[in-house]
């Protein structure tokens, strides 16, 4: 059987991205911003480099993400007290509210993604998707 996995992954990712961008356009945070907000919800005041590592982003991609989240009023960036060249990121009041809204939205999205599949089937899919990180480690030029 020909599963066309690369094609299916690409199309699925694009559709999920467009769907999440449309939701963001109606007042929510973007998918990338939500990832940052969820990280900061557990690690408020983290170094930008720590957040970038957690999100698998390089410096240019992280810089743009933080700039956009800051302009949206979701995070604040302050120089690190020990190393003025480094920045620490803090959730704002609006950022904390966006975390709460996003959790509810992701619960709905996860329910939609898993609809019609057994728990065992979802476990296999999750294990397979997780294995991609080990099989295809980030390259130095990834952003």
Steps between C-alpha positions, in 0.01 A plus 500: 500500500630847405435731798664815353609599852706805402217636287243435773720662767557810286135547406384434856753743643402773252129457571552505877719807461240686290223399741697622803600822320133570421415456869787731594371761257172499691667611822713208617874445512673330208608136532864608537408757766298239689807277516700787650221592741464141624876479556501828692198394704728237654830694471412868539815709486689246288786608281406549137757232412328251736164565337656465153648162593167380638317610183773364267563846352825671406577860594346674194171310526484552874575870469211548257264295716584700812471830309149407381391370843634817662315724250183300572545578870542133596858508631753746635871478431753626755878485504643230726643644824822297471556527125356813340546342154244231587126553537244345728136459401201560723131442440278808520148502640371466142746216442365311803144550374607371157645187664162426661309559174751293303475203736126486442549536125762225492270266692244551223765454230637182659147359524451577132836345405435179691133456408432156352826347627553272798739593782736226379501641145575850629782358714659352186463824306647701789792259532563515124489880488725523806751267335548752218700723734751219559511383138545852359693713750504877448768623263720795592335719234140422606308804616 
